[in-house]
Amino acid sequence: MMLGFLLARAGIEVIVLEKHADFLRDFRGDTIHPSTLELMYELGILQEFLKRPHQELRALAGQVGTETVQIGDFTHLPTHCKFLALMPQWDFLNFIVEQGKRYPGFQVKMQSEATDLMVEEGRVVGVSAKTPSGTVEVRAALIVGTDGRHSIVRERAGLQVMDLGAPMDVLWMRISRRASDPDQSFGHAEAEKVFVMIDRENYWQCGFVIPKGAADQLRNRGIENFREEVASLQPFLRNRVGELRDWNDVSLLTVKVDRLKNWSRPGLLCIGDAAHAMSPIGGVGINLAIQDAVAAANILAAKLAAGNLSDGDLLAVQWRREFPTRVTQRLQLIVQNRAIGRVLASSQPLTLPWPLRLLQHWPVLRRVPARVIGMGFRPEHVRTPQVPTQRQ
């Protein structure tokens, strides 16, 4: 959606296909990082964006065993917004759609699910899409696959996927929040257990991290047992875990970390999770995807406008974005395998590891994880021109 908006803003005709009737899907990435908020500032829409309901997170904290630790401090970032914004993704998407509709070349087709690629002489020239009125064909100078970690586009394109592995899955749920609750989002690690809570103002968005493939085993032990495990990690929730009436109130996120060897083929480019599925660690997936979109627009807009897009231009997008993707995934794998994986496999009481002890003794060091999470590697800036809007 962001790429479509940026290209339309630069005068390119764009059609975005969305398979659902709306964006109201729960437990999606809801973190808008400072790097993304900085892009909103560069686009001149930050103030309007911040009028939408959201929460602002200026620090990250966690609990290891019985010790509470401060992990990240966003207040020193070199950005206009020195916080991480929490906003439901449907609100974010609706906002970008509204901005895109100011430009005559921007179209969004809801209930239009891309099901196959149209290929002529080895080049992708369009997609077939399933709609309520039947199958339609959409031709374009460039097809961009942005359909996530289970991408139909990359599957139909035959692009090679490198599975980097993940030792965990996550059970997501929501539990009501009360005024007397702690006012900070945090995580809690105990032997064999990791529990994450994100403050969503009137409820907690909670993630219960489990070993890869252990969901069925946990379900077989019963919802009552699961409620007790949640309450043991956060005792102040004990009188509310009954809100988890059955397993329908718990959503499984199967964690994948992978990356395409080649993000493109003639006429086709994949970005975001379609090119590189990210771990939920740091909540950086949505922001990395947006950085991809900005880079793609910067590199491709003028070529699309001139009608001389080349295969090399698509390779340039991968060249620009592959380094930050690789480094981010590498860090996620280190945290997954050396920290979370060991916690889930350990039956011994946890003690605070030395890197976290350093963060407690030297608060200035908390700016480092905040910089990595909040800004990422090689943050992009808007370089595309803006054509006059014709829609008010």
C-alpha positions in Angstrom: 0.0 0.0 0.0 2.9 2.4 0.8 4.6 1.6 -2.5 1.3 2.2 -4.4 0.9 5.6 -2.6 4.4 6.7 -3.3 4.2 5.7 -7.0 0.8 7.4 -7.4 2.3 10.5 -5.7 5.0 10.5 -8.3 2.4 10.3 -11.2 2.5 6.6 -11.9 -0.8 4.7 -12.4 -1.1 2.0 -9.8 -3.6 -0.7 -8.9 -3.4 -2.4 -5.5 -5.1 -5.8 -5.2 -6.4 -6.7 -1.7 -8.0 -10.1 -1.3 -10.2 -9.2 1.7 -13.2 -6.9 1.9 -11.5 -4.7 4.6 -8.4 -4.6 6.7 -10.0 -5.7 10.0 -7.7 -8.6 10.9 -6.4 -9.0 14.4 -2.9 -9.8 15.7 -1.0 -8.3 12.8 2.1 -6.1 13.1 0.9 -2.9 14.9 4.2 -1.3 15.7 5.0 1.9 13.8 8.7 2.5 14.4 10.4 5.9 14.5 12.0 5.3 11.1 8.4 5.0 9.6 7.2 8.0 11.5 10.1 10.0 10.0 8.9 9.0 6.6 5.5 10.4 7.5 7.2 13.6 8.4 9.1 13.7 5.1 5.8 13.2 3.2 4.1 16.0 5.2 1.4 13.8 6.7 2.8 13.1 10.2 0.6 15.5 12.1 -2.5 14.1 10.4 -1.3 10.6 11.0 -0.8 11.1 14.8 -4.4 12.3 15.1 -5.4 8.6 14.7 -5.7 6.7 18.0 -2.4 5.3 19.0 -0.1 4.7 22.0 3.5 6.0 22.3 6.2 3.8 23.6 9.4 5.6 24.6 11.2 2.7 26.4 11.4 -1.0 26.4 11.5 -3.1 29.6 11.6 -6.8 30.5 11.7 -9.3 33.3 14.2 -12.1 33.5 13.4 -14.4 36.4 12.7 -12.0 39.3 14.7 -9.1 38.0 13.2 -6.2 36.0 15.4 -4.6 33.4 15.3 -1.5 31.1 16.4 -2.5 27.6 15.8 0.3 25.2 15.5 4.1 25.3 14.0 5.8 22.2 14.1 9.3 23.5 17.5 10.1 22.0 16.9 9.0 18.5 17.7 11.5 15.7 14.1 11.6 14.5 11.1 14.0 15.0 9.2 11.2 16.8 11.3 9.7 19.6 8.9 6.9 20.3 7.4 3.8 18.8 3.7 4.2 18.0 1.3 1.4 18.5 -1.6 1.6 16.1 -3.9 -1.2 14.7 -2.7 -2.1 11.2 -6.2 -1.5 9.8 -6.1 2.1 10.9 -2.6 2.5 9.3 -3.7 0.9 6.0 -6.9 3.0 5.9 -4.9 6.1 6.4 -2.5 5.3 3.6 -5.4 4.5 1.3 -6.9 7.9 2.1 -3.6 9.6 1.2 -3.3 7.6 -2.0 -6.8 8.5 -3.2 -5.7 12.1 -3.4 -3.9 11.1 -6.6 -5.8 10.2 -9.8 -3.5 7.2 -10.6 -4.2 5.4 -7.3 -6.7 2.5 -7.3 -7.4 -0.1 -4.6 -9.4 -3.2 -5.6 -10.8 -4.9 -2.6 -11.9 -8.6 -2.6 -9.4 -9.2 -5.5 -7.1 -12.1 -4.7 -4.1 -12.6 -7.0 -4.1 -16.3 -7.9 -1.6 -16.6 -10.8 0.9 -14.8 -12.9 0.5 -14.0 -16.6 3.8 -14.8 -18.4 4.7 -14.1 -22.0 8.0 -15.0 -23.5 9.5 -15.5 -20.0 8.4 -12.1 -18.8 5.7 -11.5 -16.2 3.1 -9.2 -17.8 0.2 -9.3 -15.3 -1.8 -11.3 -12.8 -5.0 -13.2 -12.7 -7.2 -12.3 -9.7 -10.3 -13.9 -8.2 -13.1 -11.3 -7.5 -16.7 -11.6 -6.5 -17.7 -11.2 -10.1 -15.3 -13.8 -11.4 -11.7 -14.0 -12.6 -10.1 -10.8 -14.0 -6.7 -10.2 -15.6 -4.6 -7.1 -14.7 -1.7 -6.2 -17.0 1.1 -3.9 -15.9 4.6 -2.8 -16.7 5.6 -4.1 -13.3 4.0 -6.6 -10.9 5.0 -6.3 -7.3 4.4 -9.2 -4.9 3.6 -7.9 -1.4 1.4 -10.7 -0.3 3.4 -11.8 2.8 5.2 -14.8 4.0 2.8 -17.2 2.4 3.1 -15.3 -0.9 1.2 -16.8 -3.9 3.1 -14.4 -6.2 6.6 -15.7 -5.2 5.3 -19.3 -5.4 3.9 -18.9 -8.9 7.1 -17.1 -9.9 9.2 -20.0 -8.9 11.5 -17.9 -6.8 13.9 -19.9 -4.6 13.3 -19.5 -0.8 16.0 -19.9 1.7 14.6 -21.1 5.0 16.7 -19.7 7.9 14.8 -21.5 10.6 13.0 -20.5 13.8 12.9 -22.5 17.1 9.6 -21.0 18.3 6.0 -20.1 17.5 3.8 -17.5 19.3 0.3 -17.8 20.7 -1.3 -14.3 20.6 -4.3 -13.3 22.7 -5.9 -10.2 24.2 -6.6 -9.6 27.9 -8.3 -6.5 29.2 -6.2 -3.8 30.8 -7.1 -1.9 34.0 -5.9 1.5 35.2 -4.0 -0.1 38.1 -1.9 -2.2 35.7 1.8 -1.3 34.9 2.0 1.5 32.3 4.7 -0.1 30.2 4.9 -2.8 27.6 7.3 -5.5 28.6 8.4 -9.1 28.3 8.9 -11.8 31.0 11.3 -14.7 30.6 11.2 -17.7 33.0 12.6 -21.2 32.5 10.8 -22.8 29.5 8.5 -19.7 29.2 8.6 -16.3 27.5 5.6 -14.0 27.7 5.3 -10.6 26.0 2.7 -7.9 26.8 2.0 -4.8 24.6 -0.1 -2.0 26.1 -3.0 -1.3 23.7 -4.6 1.2 26.1 -7.8 -0.7 27.0 -6.3 -4.2 26.5 -3.0 -6.1 26.6 -1.9 -7.7 23.4 -0.1 -10.8 24.8 2.3 -13.2 23.1 3.1 -16.6 24.7 6.2 -17.9 23.1 6.4 -21.7 22.7 8.9 -24.2 21.2 8.4 -24.7 17.4 5.5 -27.1 16.8 4.4 -27.4 20.5 1.0 -25.8 20.0 -1.0 -29.0 19.8 0.7 -30.4 22.9 -0.2 -27.3 24.8 -3.8 -27.4 23.5 -4.1 -31.0 24.6 -3.3 -30.0 28.2 -6.5 -27.8 28.1 -7.3 -24.1 28.2 -7.4 -24.2 32.1 -3.8 -25.2 32.2 -2.9 -22.5 29.7 -4.7 -19.9 31.8 -2.7 -21.0 34.9 0.6 -20.7 33.0 -0.3 -17.1 31.9 -1.3 -16.2 35.5 1.9 -17.6 36.9 4.0 -15.4 34.6 1.9 -12.2 35.3 0.0 -12.6 38.6 -1.9 -9.4 38.2 -3.7 -11.0 35.3 -5.0 -13.9 37.4 -8.5 -12.5 37.8 -8.7 -11.9 34.0 -7.3 -15.0 32.4 -10.9 -16.4 32.4 -11.4 -14.0 29.4 -9.7 -16.7 27.4 -12.8 -18.8 27.2 -11.4 -21.4 24.8 -8.7 -21.9 22.2 -10.7 -19.7 19.7 -9.5 -16.8 21.8 -5.9 -17.7 21.2 -4.3 -17.2 17.7 -1.2 -19.2 16.6 1.5 -17.3 14.8 3.8 -19.8 13.1 7.2 -18.1 13.1 9.2 -18.2 9.9 12.4 -16.5 9.0 13.3 -16.8 5.3 14.6 -14.9 2.4 14.4 -15.1 -1.4 17.7 -15.8 -3.2 16.5 -13.5 -6.0 13.7 -11.0 -5.3 12.8 -10.5 -8.9 12.5 -11.9 -12.4 11.6 -10.0 -15.6 8.5 -8.0 -15.0 8.2 -9.0 -11.3 9.6 -7.8 -7.9 8.9 -9.0 -4.4 9.3 -6.9 -1.3 8.4 -7.0 2.4 7.5 -10.5 3.8 7.1 -11.8 0.3 10.8 -11.3 -0.1 12.0 -11.9 3.4 9.8 -13.2 6.2 10.9 -11.8 9.5 10.8 -13.0 13.1 8.4 -11.1 15.4 11.5 -10.2 17.5 11.6 -6.4 17.7 8.4 -6.0 15.7 10.4 -4.8 12.8 8.7 -6.7 9.9 6.2 -4.0 8.9 8.8 -1.3 9.1 11.4 -3.2 7.0 8.6 -3.7 4.4 7.9 0.0 4.4 11.6 0.7 3.9 11.6 -1.7 1.0 8.6 0.2 -0.5 10.4 3.6 -0.2 13.6 2.2 -1.8 11.6 0.6 -4.6 9.8 3.9 -5.3 13.0 5.9 -5.2 14.7 3.5 -7.7 11.8 2.7 -10.0 9.4 5.7 -10.2 11.4 7.7 -12.8 12.0 4.6 -14.9 8.3 3.6 -14.8 7.3 7.2 -15.8 9.7 7.1 -18.7 8.6 3.6 -19.8 12.2 2.3 -19.8 12.2 0.0 -16.8 14.9 -2.6 -17.0 15.6 -5.9 -15.2 18.7 -4.3 -13.7 16.5 -1.7 -12.0 14.7 -4.5 -10.2 18.0 -6.0 -9.2 19.0 -2.6 -7.8 16.1 -2.7 -5.3 17.4 -6.0 -4.0 20.9 -4.7 -3.9 19.8 -1.7 -1.9 17.6 -3.6 0.6 19.4 -7.0 1.0 22.1 -5.7 3.3 19.7 -4.4 6.0 17.5 -7.5 5.6 20.4 -9.8 6.1 21.8 -8.0 9.1 18.4 -7.7 10.8 17.6 -11.4 10.2 21.1 -12.3 11.5 20.4 -10.4 14.8 16.9 -12.0 15.1 18.5 -15.5 14.6 21.0 -14.8 17.3 18.3 -13.7 19.8 16.1 -16.7 18.8 18.8 -19.3 19.0 21.0 -18.1 21.7 18.5 -16.5 24.0 14.9 -17.5 23.4 15.7 -21.0 22.3 17.8 -21.6 25.3 15.2 -20.2 27.7 12.5 -22.5 26.2 14.8 -25.5 26.5 16.0 -24.7 30.1 14.5 -26.1 33.3 16.8 -24.1 35.5 15.9 -20.7 37.1 17.1 -17.8 34.9 19.6 -15.2 35.9 20.2 -11.9 34.2 22.8 -12.3 31.4 25.8 -10.0 31.3 24.7 -7.9 28.3 21.5 -6.9 30.2 23.4 -6.2 33.3 25.5 -3.7 31.4 22.4 -2.0 30.3 21.4 -1.5 33.9 24.7 -0.2 35.0 25.3 2.1 31.9 21.9 3.6 30.9 23.5 5.3 27.9 23.9 1.8 26.4 20.1 1.5 26.1 20.3 3.8 23.2 22.0 1.0 21.1 19.1 -1.5 21.0 16.7 1.5 20.6 18.6 2.6 17.6 18.7 -0.9 16.1 14.9 -1.4 16.7 13.7 2.1 16.1 15.8 3.0 13.0 17.1 -0.2 11.6 20.0 -0.5 9.2 20.2 1.8 6.2 17.0 3.8 6.8 15.4 5.1 3.6 14.3 8.7 2.8 11.6 9.8 0.4 13.3 10.8 -2.9 10.3 10.6 -5.3 8.7 13.8 -6.6 5.1 14.8 -5.9 2.7 15.6 -8.7 -0.2 18.0 -8.0 -3.2 16.2 -6.6 -6.4 16.4 -8.6 -8.7 14.9 -5.9 -9.6 16.9 -2.8 
